[in-house]
Amino acid sequence: MSRTRTALLAAMALVAGAAGTAIAAVPDDVGAEAIPCTVDYKVQNQWSTGFTTAVTITNNGAAKSSWAVKWSYAGNQQVTNAWNSRVTQSGSAVTAANETYNGTLATGGSVSFGFNATYSGTNALPTTFTLDGVTCNVDDGGSGPTDPPDPGTPNAKVDNPYSGAKVYVNPEWSAKAAAEPGGSRISSQPTGVWLDRIAAIEGVGSGMGLRDHLDEALRQKGSDQLVVQLVIYNLPGRDCAALASNGELGPTEIDRYKTEYIDPIAAILADSKYASLRIVTTVEIDSLPNLVTNTGSRPTATPECDVMKANGNYVKGVGYALNKLGDVANVYNYVDAGHHGWIGWDDNFGASANIFKEAATAEGATVGDVHGFITNTANYSALKENNFTIDSTVNGTSVRESKWVDWNRYVDELSFAQAFRNQLVSVGFNSSIGMLIDTSRNGWGGSARPTGPGATTSVDTFVNGGRYDRRIHIGNWCNQSGAGLGERPQVAPEAGIDAYVWMKPPGESDGSSSAIPNDEGKGFDRMCDPTYTGNPRNGNNLSGALPNSPLSGHWFSAQFQQLMQNAYPAL
């Protein structure tokens, strides 16, 4: 984790308060210039056989063009893979040297790297670090490194935050759901809390702010473990390809995003009052993939997305959010990873993973700040298509050649999420990352749900007759007609999947079906107009949107009723 010198010295003076941080205390009469270097060694995630660690080196001596930091373990720890450094190990002795791209280390400068390792027994922290042979963290014998907390203690990171935990029920959404006929059947389900503008931090009107939700979460928690799900959603130039969810910040307002939005959220989450909560953040939905799919010479490009790619503020904003929120010991960052109908194609799949890696190592962030990724947030992609797979053929023709699949590599969200997880690990993310899938609106039940495969007359009749996803086109995303509630939130349902979640609260609109003046920065997107005949992003098809919809995020009773009616599994 990167820190300013002031914050670093504060952390060094209060070592015991930073779980898993191996930094010695600084005596009052010793200035920063007397400490040649500092090493912040933080165990971010620990399980019974392994752990993930983030290390930050700060150089207070002469500037360097290359560096190597060394330490030794007291136990049987073995580093298995590393990022942003070249790590070698001989017995208990470990050396981490710079990569070709991060060898420069200025006076007062910092560099971060991370690694995964195995262990058995006790995972005691190293006690001595050297930078190019010079001992770091030198002190007067004050409090030294502390062992990482046991995974059962409130501040310890666990492999899957949903494991063994309840999940926060937002009382504001619950009340709206319960007020609907039949809504009490799902009003106790956990949903995400959306922080979609600066004012939401303190609470809009008489609504609950972030502290209100966290206080209520403590009440719901009792003596149990509890997960709170937050959606971090206010990037500059937000949603450059979708007017309905445009935000309050202009394309260049990255400083406001940092100081007025992320910093206050991070400060609240870091309050020790909330240390016993497991806080899951969904970081900036519908942002980074736009830099791949909606820029340049592609037919789906927009001038707004070209601007955001050129100014770098999506990458900077996500990196800054990951860095600041990742510094909070009980925060689990999950970066939004679109959905299979967006980045499942060959041209988009690897390129999107690379963009995520770029953002996860920007603005002081490291891949250690990313606990996982979430797919299908606020979307409608079917969880699993049972009537065909990507390998199915009809009379020798692959389903990839059907108009619906359109050469995508994936036909449903589960297969995509599992494959994309592997791709993310291959570009340098931790092998321990987990995936979340938003199943709040992808059930596609009701009378229109196929009961078996389609006719084999052609590949199109086969796919269209058997697919659960009943959208006109997979690019349609706004208040989709015929949609239903999907799988109920559950923990670890499939390999690599930490949980199915309802991050998008059912019944909250995706956008208005006609222009509505507002002070929320939300524009009118024709994709929310049921009469709209489309654009290249949805194959120039009808939008498939429900009529008479309100602004995005506002309650949409007709949609809520439809989602219950078409739920699968049925209510």
C-alpha positions as CSV (number, residue, x, y, z in Angstrom):
1,M,0.0,0.0,0.0
2,S,1.4,3.4,-0.9
3,R,1.3,6.1,1.8
4,T,2.5,9.6,2.1
5,R,5.5,10.1,4.4
6,T,3.2,11.6,7.0
7,A,0.9,8.7,7.0
8,L,3.7,6.2,6.9
9,L,5.3,7.7,10.0
10,A,2.0,7.7,11.8
11,A,1.6,4.1,11.0
12,M,5.1,3.4,12.2
13,A,4.3,5.0,15.5
14,L,1.2,2.9,15.9
15,V,2.3,-0.5,14.7
16,A,0.0,-2.4,16.9
17,G,-3.0,-0.7,15.3
18,A,-2.2,-1.9,11.8
19,A,-2.9,-5.6,11.6
20,G,-0.2,-7.5,9.8
21,T,2.1,-4.5,9.2
22,A,5.7,-5.2,10.0
23,I,7.1,-1.7,10.7
24,A,9.0,-0.8,13.8
25,A,8.1,2.2,16.0
26,V,10.0,5.5,15.5
27,P,11.4,7.2,18.7
28,D,10.3,10.7,19.2
29,D,13.8,12.1,18.8
30,V,14.5,10.5,15.5
31,G,13.4,12.2,12.3
32,A,12.5,10.6,9.1
33,E,15.9,11.4,7.7
34,A,17.5,9.2,10.3
35,I,15.7,6.1,9.0
36,P,17.5,5.0,5.8
37,C,14.5,3.1,4.6
38,T,11.2,1.6,5.7
39,V,9.5,-1.6,4.7
40,D,5.7,-2.0,5.2
41,Y,5.0,-5.8,5.0
42,K,1.3,-6.4,5.2
43,V,-0.4,-9.8,5.2
44,Q,-3.6,-9.0,3.3
45,N,-5.2,-12.4,3.1
46,Q,-4.5,-15.5,5.1
47,W,-5.9,-19.0,5.0
48,S,-4.9,-22.4,6.5
49,T,-2.2,-23.2,4.0
50,G,-1.2,-19.8,2.5
51,F,-1.3,-16.1,2.5
52,T,-1.1,-13.0,0.3
53,T,1.3,-10.1,1.2
54,A,1.7,-6.5,0.0
55,V,5.1,-4.9,0.6
56,T,5.9,-1.2,0.2
57,I,9.5,0.1,0.4
58,T,10.3,3.7,1.0
59,N,13.8,5.0,0.3
60,N,15.0,7.9,2.5
61,G,18.6,7.6,1.3
62,A,20.3,8.4,-2.1
63,A,18.2,7.9,-5.2
64,K,18.5,4.4,-6.7
65,S,18.3,3.0,-10.3
66,S,17.8,-0.5,-9.0
67,W,17.0,-2.1,-5.6
68,A,16.8,-5.4,-3.7
69,V,15.1,-5.9,-0.4
70,K,15.8,-9.0,1.7
71,W,14.3,-10.8,4.7
72,S,14.2,-14.2,6.3
73,Y,11.3,-16.3,7.7
74,A,11.3,-18.0,11.0
75,G,9.0,-20.7,9.7
76,N,8.5,-22.8,6.6
77,Q,7.0,-20.0,4.4
78,Q,7.6,-20.5,0.7
79,V,6.9,-17.8,-1.9
80,T,5.0,-19.3,-4.9
81,N,4.5,-16.3,-7.2
82,A,5.1,-12.6,-7.1
83,W,4.2,-9.4,-9.0
84,N,6.0,-6.1,-9.6
85,S,9.3,-7.8,-8.3
86,R,11.5,-10.7,-9.1
87,V,11.5,-12.9,-5.9
88,T,14.0,-15.7,-5.2
89,Q,14.2,-17.8,-2.1
90,S,16.9,-20.0,-0.7
91,G,15.8,-21.8,2.4
92,S,14.3,-19.2,4.7
93,A,16.1,-16.2,3.0
94,V,14.1,-14.2,0.5
95,T,15.3,-11.6,-2.0
96,A,12.8,-9.3,-3.9
97,A,14.5,-7.3,-6.7
98,N,13.1,-4.7,-9.0
99,E,11.6,-5.5,-12.4
100,T,13.0,-3.6,-15.4
101,Y,10.1,-1.1,-15.2
102,N,10.3,-0.1,-11.5
103,G,14.0,0.1,-10.7
104,T,14.1,3.8,-10.1
105,L,13.6,4.7,-6.5
106,A,14.0,8.4,-5.7
107,T,14.9,9.9,-2.3
108,G,11.6,9.8,-0.4
109,G,10.1,7.6,-3.1
110,S,8.2,4.3,-2.6
111,V,7.7,1.2,-4.6
112,S,5.2,-1.6,-4.0
113,F,5.1,-5.3,-4.8
114,G,3.3,-8.4,-3.6
115,F,3.4,-12.2,-3.5
116,N,1.6,-15.3,-2.6
117,A,3.1,-17.9,-0.3
118,T,2.4,-21.2,1.4
119,Y,3.0,-22.1,5.1
120,S,2.0,-24.5,7.8
121,G,1.9,-23.9,11.6
122,T,2.5,-20.3,12.5
123,N,2.9,-17.5,9.9
124,A,5.2,-15.2,11.9
125,L,6.2,-12.0,10.3
126,P,9.8,-11.3,9.4
127,T,11.6,-9.2,11.9
128,T,14.4,-7.6,9.9
129,F,14.5,-6.1,6.4
130,T,17.4,-4.7,4.4
131,L,17.4,-2.5,1.3
132,D,20.6,-3.0,-0.7
133,G,22.3,-4.2,2.5
134,V,21.1,-1.3,4.7
135,T,18.8,-2.3,7.6
136,C,15.4,-0.7,7.4
137,N,12.9,0.3,10.2
138,V,15.7,0.9,12.7
139,D,14.4,2.1,16.1
140,D,15.3,2.3,19.8
141,G,13.8,-1.0,20.7
142,G,10.2,0.0,20.8
143,S,7.3,-2.1,19.7
144,G,8.2,-4.3,16.7
145,P,6.5,-6.4,14.2
146,T,3.3,-8.2,15.2
147,D,2.0,-11.5,14.0
148,P,-0.9,-11.3,11.6
149,P,-4.2,-11.8,13.3
150,D,-5.9,-15.1,13.4
151,P,-8.5,-15.4,10.7
152,G,-11.2,-15.6,13.3
153,T,-10.5,-12.1,14.6
154,P,-12.6,-9.2,13.4
155,N,-9.8,-7.5,11.3
156,A,-8.3,-10.6,9.6
157,K,-8.9,-10.9,5.9
158,V,-10.5,-14.2,5.0
159,D,-10.3,-16.0,1.6
160,N,-14.1,-15.6,1.0
161,P,-15.7,-12.8,3.0
162,Y,-19.2,-14.3,2.4
163,S,-18.1,-17.6,4.1
164,G,-19.8,-18.0,7.5
165,A,-21.3,-14.6,7.3
166,K,-24.7,-13.0,7.1
167,V,-25.2,-10.2,4.5
168,Y,-26.6,-6.7,5.2
169,V,-30.2,-6.1,4.4
170,N,-30.7,-2.5,3.3
171,P,-33.7,-1.3,5.3
172,E,-34.6,1.4,2.8
173,W,-34.8,-1.1,-0.1
174,S,-36.4,-3.7,2.1
175,A,-39.2,-1.3,3.1
176,K,-40.0,-0.5,-0.6
177,A,-40.0,-4.2,-1.5
178,A,-42.2,-5.1,1.4
179,A,-44.7,-2.4,0.4
180,E,-45.3,-4.1,-2.9
181,P,-48.0,-6.8,-3.2
182,G,-46.1,-10.1,-2.7
183,G,-42.9,-8.2,-2.0
184,S,-42.5,-9.6,1.5
185,R,-41.3,-12.8,-0.1
186,I,-38.0,-11.2,-1.0
187,S,-37.8,-8.1,1.2
188,S,-35.3,-9.7,3.6
189,Q,-32.8,-10.5,0.8
190,P,-29.4,-8.6,1.0
191,T,-28.7,-6.0,-1.7
192,G,-26.0,-3.5,-2.5
193,V,-25.9,0.0,-1.2
194,W,-25.1,2.4,-4.1
195,L,-22.9,5.4,-3.4
196,D,-23.6,7.0,-6.8
197,R,-22.8,10.6,-5.9
198,I,-21.0,12.6,-3.3
199,A,-24.2,13.5,-1.5
200,A,-25.0,9.8,-1.0
201,I,-22.1,9.6,1.5
202,E,-24.0,11.7,4.0
203,G,-27.4,10.7,2.7
204,V,-29.7,12.4,0.2
205,G,-32.7,14.2,1.8
206,S,-33.9,12.1,4.6
207,G,-32.2,9.0,3.3
208,M,-29.5,7.0,5.0
209,G,-25.9,7.9,4.6
210,L,-22.9,5.6,4.7
211,R,-22.5,5.8,8.5
212,D,-26.2,5.2,8.9
213,H,-25.9,2.0,6.9
214,L,-22.8,0.8,8.8
215,D,-24.4,1.5,12.2
216,E,-27.4,-0.5,11.1
217,A,-25.1,-3.2,9.9
218,L,-23.6,-3.4,13.4
219,R,-27.1,-3.9,14.8
220,Q,-27.9,-6.6,12.3
221,K,-24.5,-8.3,12.9
222,G,-24.9,-9.0,16.6
223,S,-22.3,-11.6,17.5
224,D,-22.1,-13.0,14.0
225,Q,-20.0,-12.1,11.0
226,L,-21.7,-9.8,8.6
227,V,-20.9,-8.6,5.1
228,V,-21.9,-5.1,3.9
229,Q,-22.0,-4.6,0.1
230,L,-21.2,-1.1,-1.2
231,V,-21.2,0.0,-4.8
232,I,-18.5,2.6,-5.5
233,Y,-19.9,4.4,-8.5
234,N,-19.0,8.0,-9.3
235,L,-16.0,8.2,-11.8
236,P,-15.3,11.3,-13.7
237,G,-17.2,11.0,-17.0
238,R,-19.0,8.0,-15.7
239,D,-20.5,5.5,-18.1
240,C,-19.2,7.2,-21.3
241,A,-21.4,5.0,-23.5
242,A,-24.7,5.2,-21.6
243,L,-26.4,8.5,-20.9
244,A,-28.9,7.1,-18.4
245,S,-26.2,6.5,-15.8
246,N,-24.0,9.5,-16.4
247,G,-22.7,10.9,-13.2
248,E,-22.2,14.3,-11.5
249,L,-18.5,14.6,-12.3
250,G,-17.2,15.9,-15.6
251,P,-14.4,14.0,-17.5
252,T,-11.6,16.1,-16.0
253,E,-12.8,16.2,-12.3
254,I,-10.4,13.5,-11.1
255,D,-9.3,15.6,-8.1
256,R,-12.9,16.0,-6.9
257,Y,-13.4,12.3,-7.3
258,K,-10.4,11.7,-5.1
259,T,-10.8,14.3,-2.4
260,E,-14.6,14.7,-2.2
261,Y,-15.7,11.1,-2.9
262,I,-13.1,8.4,-2.3
263,D,-11.3,10.0,0.6
264,P,-14.4,10.6,2.7
265,I,-15.6,7.0,2.1
266,A,-12.2,5.6,3.0
267,A,-12.1,7.7,6.2
268,I,-15.5,6.4,7.3
269,L,-14.7,2.8,6.5
270,A,-11.5,3.1,8.4
271,D,-13.3,4.1,11.6
272,S,-12.4,1.4,14.2
273,K,-16.1,1.3,15.2
274,Y,-16.7,-0.7,12.0
275,A,-13.6,-2.9,12.2
276,S,-15.7,-6.0,12.9
277,L,-17.7,-5.7,9.6
278,R,-16.6,-7.4,6.4
279,I,-17.0,-4.6,3.8
280,V,-17.3,-5.7,0.2
281,T,-16.9,-2.9,-2.4
282,T,-18.0,-3.2,-6.0
283,V,-15.6,-0.8,-7.7
284,E,-16.9,1.3,-10.6
285,I,-19.3,-0.7,-12.7
286,D,-19.5,-0.2,-16.5
287,S,-16.2,1.7,-16.7
288,L,-13.0,0.1,-17.7
289,P,-14.3,-2.2,-20.5
290,N,-15.5,0.9,-22.3
291,L,-11.8,1.8,-22.9
292,V,-11.6,-1.5,-24.9
293,T,-14.9,-1.8,-26.7
294,N,-16.1,1.8,-27.2
295,T,-13.1,3.7,-28.3
296,G,-11.0,4.3,-31.5
297,S,-12.3,3.0,-34.8
298,R,-14.8,0.5,-33.5
299,P,-18.3,1.1,-34.7
300,T,-19.4,1.1,-31.1
301,A,-17.0,4.0,-30.2
302,T,-18.3,7.2,-28.6
303,P,-16.5,10.5,-28.4
304,E,-17.0,10.5,-24.7
305,C,-15.2,7.2,-24.3
306,D,-12.4,8.4,-26.5
307,V,-12.0,11.3,-24.1
308,M,-11.8,9.0,-21.1
309,K,-9.2,6.8,-22.7
310,A,-7.1,9.8,-23.7
311,N,-7.2,11.5,-20.3
312,G,-6.7,8.3,-18.3
313,N,-9.1,9.3,-15.6
314,Y,-10.9,5.9,-15.5
315,V,-7.7,4.1,-14.9
316,K,-6.5,6.7,-12.4
317,G,-9.8,6.8,-10.6
318,V,-10.1,3.0,-10.2
319,G,-6.5,2.8,-9.1
320,Y,-6.9,5.5,-6.5
321,A,-10.1,3.9,-5.2
322,L,-8.4,0.5,-4.9
323,N,-5.4,2.0,-3.2
324,K,-7.3,4.0,-0.6
325,L,-10.1,1.5,0.1
326,G,-7.6,-1.3,0.1
327,D,-5.7,0.3,2.9
328,V,-8.7,-0.4,5.2
329,A,-8.0,-3.8,6.8
330,N,-11.6,-5.1,6.6
331,V,-12.4,-3.9,3.0
332,Y,-12.6,-6.4,0.2
333,N,-12.4,-4.8,-3.2
334,Y,-14.2,-6.5,-6.2
335,V,-13.6,-4.7,-9.5
336,D,-16.5,-4.7,-11.9
337,A,-15.7,-6.9,-14.9
338,G,-18.7,-6.3,-17.2
339,H,-20.4,-9.5,-18.5
340,H,-20.0,-12.1,-21.1
341,G,-22.1,-10.2,-23.6
342,W,-19.7,-7.4,-23.4
343,I,-16.2,-8.7,-23.1
344,G,-16.6,-12.4,-24.0
345,W,-15.3,-11.9,-27.6
346,D,-11.7,-12.6,-28.5
347,D,-11.0,-9.0,-29.2
348,N,-12.3,-7.9,-25.8
349,F,-11.4,-10.7,-23.4
350,G,-7.6,-10.4,-23.0
351,A,-7.6,-6.7,-23.6
352,S,-10.0,-6.1,-20.8
353,A,-7.9,-8.1,-18.4
354,N,-4.9,-6.0,-19.3
355,I,-6.8,-2.8,-18.7
356,F,-7.9,-4.1,-15.3
357,K,-4.2,-4.9,-14.5
358,E,-3.3,-1.4,-15.6
359,A,-5.9,0.2,-13.2
360,A,-4.9,-2.1,-10.4
361,T,-1.4,-0.9,-10.5
362,A,-2.1,2.8,-11.0
363,E,-2.2,5.6,-8.4
364,G,-0.3,3.6,-5.8
365,A,-2.6,0.5,-6.0
366,T,-1.3,-3.0,-6.3
367,V,-3.0,-6.3,-7.4
368,G,-3.0,-7.1,-3.6
369,D,-5.7,-4.4,-3.3
370,V,-8.0,-6.5,-5.5
371,H,-9.8,-9.3,-3.7
372,G,-11.8,-10.3,-6.7
373,F,-14.1,-9.3,-9.6
374,I,-17.8,-9.1,-10.1
375,T,-19.7,-9.8,-13.3
376,N,-23.2,-9.0,-14.6
377,T,-23.7,-6.1,-12.2
378,A,-27.1,-4.6,-13.0
379,N,-27.3,-6.7,-16.1
380,Y,-29.5,-9.6,-17.3
381,S,-27.1,-12.2,-18.7
382,A,-28.4,-15.7,-17.9
383,L,-26.4,-17.5,-15.2
384,K,-26.3,-20.8,-17.1
385,E,-27.7,-21.9,-20.4
386,N,-28.6,-25.6,-20.0
387,N,-29.9,-26.2,-23.5
388,F,-26.7,-25.6,-25.4
389,T,-23.0,-24.9,-24.8
390,I,-20.4,-23.0,-26.8
391,D,-19.3,-26.4,-28.2
392,S,-22.8,-27.3,-29.5
393,T,-23.3,-27.7,-33.2
394,V,-26.4,-28.0,-35.5
395,N,-25.8,-29.9,-38.7
396,G,-22.1,-29.1,-38.5
397,T,-22.6,-25.4,-37.7
398,S,-21.3,-24.1,-34.4
399,V,-23.6,-22.2,-32.1
400,R,-21.0,-19.4,-32.3
401,E,-22.2,-18.7,-35.8
402,S,-25.8,-18.1,-34.6
403,K,-27.0,-14.5,-34.6
404,W,-27.5,-14.6,-30.8
405,V,-24.0,-15.9,-29.8
406,D,-22.4,-14.0,-32.7
407,W,-18.9,-15.6,-32.4
408,N,-18.7,-14.9,-28.6
409,R,-16.7,-17.5,-26.7
410,Y,-19.3,-17.8,-23.9
411,V,-23.0,-18.4,-23.8
412,D,-23.7,-17.6,-20.2
413,E,-22.3,-15.8,-17.2
414,L,-21.0,-18.7,-15.1
415,S,-18.7,-20.1,-17.8
416,F,-17.5,-16.6,-18.6
417,A,-16.8,-15.7,-15.0
418,Q,-14.8,-18.8,-14.3
419,A,-12.8,-18.4,-17.5
420,F,-12.2,-14.7,-17.0
421,R,-10.9,-15.4,-13.5
422,N,-8.2,-17.6,-15.1
423,Q,-7.3,-14.9,-17.5
424,L,-7.0,-12.3,-14.8
425,V,-4.6,-14.6,-12.8
426,S,-2.6,-15.1,-16.0
427,V,-1.9,-11.4,-16.3
428,G,-0.7,-11.1,-12.7
429,F,-3.7,-11.0,-10.3
430,N,-3.5,-13.2,-7.2
431,S,-4.4,-16.8,-7.8
432,S,-6.7,-16.5,-4.7
433,I,-9.1,-14.0,-6.3
434,G,-12.7,-14.9,-6.3
435,M,-15.6,-13.9,-8.5
436,L,-19.1,-12.6,-7.7
437,I,-22.0,-12.8,-10.1
438,D,-25.0,-10.5,-9.8
439,T,-28.1,-12.7,-10.2
440,S,-30.6,-10.1,-9.2
441,R,-32.3,-9.9,-12.6
442,N,-31.1,-12.9,-14.7
443,G,-33.6,-15.6,-13.8
444,W,-35.7,-15.4,-17.0
445,G,-38.4,-17.6,-15.6
446,G,-42.2,-17.5,-16.2
447,S,-44.1,-18.9,-19.1
448,A,-41.6,-17.8,-21.7
449,R,-38.7,-19.9,-20.2
450,P,-37.9,-22.8,-22.6
451,T,-38.2,-26.3,-21.3
452,G,-35.7,-27.8,-23.7
453,P,-33.5,-27.3,-26.7
454,G,-34.8,-25.4,-29.8
455,A,-35.6,-27.1,-33.1
456,T,-32.5,-28.2,-35.1
457,T,-33.9,-26.7,-38.3
458,S,-31.0,-24.2,-38.2
459,V,-28.4,-23.0,-35.7
460,D,-30.6,-19.9,-35.1
461,T,-33.8,-21.9,-34.4
462,F,-31.8,-24.1,-32.1
463,V,-30.3,-21.3,-30.0
464,N,-33.3,-19.0,-30.1
465,G,-35.7,-21.8,-29.1
466,G,-33.6,-23.0,-26.2
467,R,-32.0,-19.9,-24.7
468,Y,-33.3,-18.8,-21.3
469,D,-32.2,-15.1,-21.9
470,R,-35.2,-13.8,-23.8
471,R,-33.8,-10.4,-24.7
472,I,-34.0,-9.2,-28.3
473,H,-30.3,-8.7,-28.3
474,I,-27.6,-9.4,-25.7
475,G,-26.5,-5.7,-26.0
476,N,-29.9,-4.6,-24.5
477,W,-29.4,-3.4,-20.9
478,C,-32.2,-1.1,-19.8
479,N,-35.2,-2.2,-17.8
480,Q,-35.6,-5.4,-19.9
481,S,-39.0,-6.7,-20.6
482,G,-39.6,-10.3,-19.5
483,A,-36.7,-10.4,-16.9
484,G,-37.0,-12.2,-13.6
485,L,-35.2,-12.5,-10.3
486,G,-32.4,-15.0,-10.5
487,E,-30.7,-17.3,-8.0
488,R,-31.0,-16.0,-4.5
489,P,-27.8,-14.7,-2.9
490,Q,-25.6,-17.7,-1.8
491,V,-22.0,-18.3,-0.8
492,A,-19.5,-20.3,-2.9
493,P,-22.0,-21.9,-5.3
494,E,-19.4,-22.9,-7.9
495,A,-15.7,-23.3,-8.3
496,G,-14.0,-19.9,-8.3
497,I,-17.2,-18.1,-7.4
498,D,-17.2,-16.4,-4.0
499,A,-21.0,-15.7,-4.1
500,Y,-24.1,-15.0,-6.1
501,V,-25.2,-11.6,-5.0
502,W,-28.0,-9.1,-5.6
503,M,-25.7,-6.1,-6.0
504,K,-28.4,-4.3,-8.1
505,P,-31.5,-3.9,-5.9
506,P,-34.4,-5.4,-7.8
507,G,-37.0,-2.7,-8.6
508,E,-34.5,0.2,-9.0
509,S,-34.7,1.5,-12.6
510,D,-31.9,1.4,-15.1
511,G,-32.9,4.7,-16.6
512,S,-36.0,6.7,-17.7
513,S,-37.9,5.9,-20.8
514,S,-38.2,9.6,-21.7
515,A,-36.3,12.7,-20.8
516,I,-36.8,13.8,-17.1
517,P,-35.2,16.9,-15.8
518,N,-33.1,16.2,-12.7
519,D,-30.3,17.4,-10.5
520,E,-28.6,14.0,-10.4
521,G,-26.5,14.4,-13.6
522,K,-28.5,11.6,-15.3
523,G,-29.2,11.9,-19.0
524,F,-31.8,10.4,-21.2
525,D,-30.6,7.3,-23.1
526,R,-32.7,6.1,-26.0
527,M,-31.8,2.5,-25.0
528,C,-34.4,3.0,-22.2
529,D,-37.1,4.0,-24.7
530,P,-39.1,1.0,-25.8
531,T,-39.7,2.6,-29.3
532,Y,-35.9,3.0,-30.0
533,T,-34.7,0.9,-32.9
534,G,-31.1,0.7,-31.7
535,N,-27.5,1.3,-32.5
536,P,-24.4,-0.8,-33.3
537,R,-24.0,-1.8,-29.7
538,N,-27.3,-3.8,-29.8
539,G,-27.2,-4.7,-33.5
540,N,-29.7,-2.0,-34.4
541,N,-32.5,-3.8,-32.7
542,L,-35.4,-2.6,-30.6
543,S,-34.3,-1.7,-27.1
544,G,-36.6,-4.2,-25.3
545,A,-37.1,-1.7,-22.5
546,L,-40.2,-1.4,-20.3
547,P,-42.3,1.7,-20.8
548,N,-42.9,4.5,-18.3
549,S,-39.7,4.0,-16.3
550,P,-38.3,6.6,-13.9
551,L,-34.7,7.9,-13.5
552,S,-32.0,5.4,-12.9
553,G,-31.9,4.3,-9.2
554,H,-35.5,5.4,-8.6
555,W,-38.2,2.8,-7.7
556,F,-39.9,1.2,-10.6
557,S,-42.9,-0.8,-9.3
558,A,-43.9,-2.3,-12.6
559,Q,-40.4,-3.7,-13.1
560,F,-40.4,-5.1,-9.5
561,Q,-43.7,-6.9,-10.1
562,Q,-42.4,-8.4,-13.3
563,L,-39.2,-9.6,-11.7
564,M,-41.1,-11.4,-9.1
565,Q,-43.5,-12.9,-11.6
566,N,-40.7,-14.2,-13.8
567,A,-38.4,-15.3,-11.0
568,Y,-36.3,-18.4,-11.5
569,P,-36.1,-20.3,-9.3
570,A,-39.8,-19.3,-8.8
571,L,-40.8,-17.6,-5.6
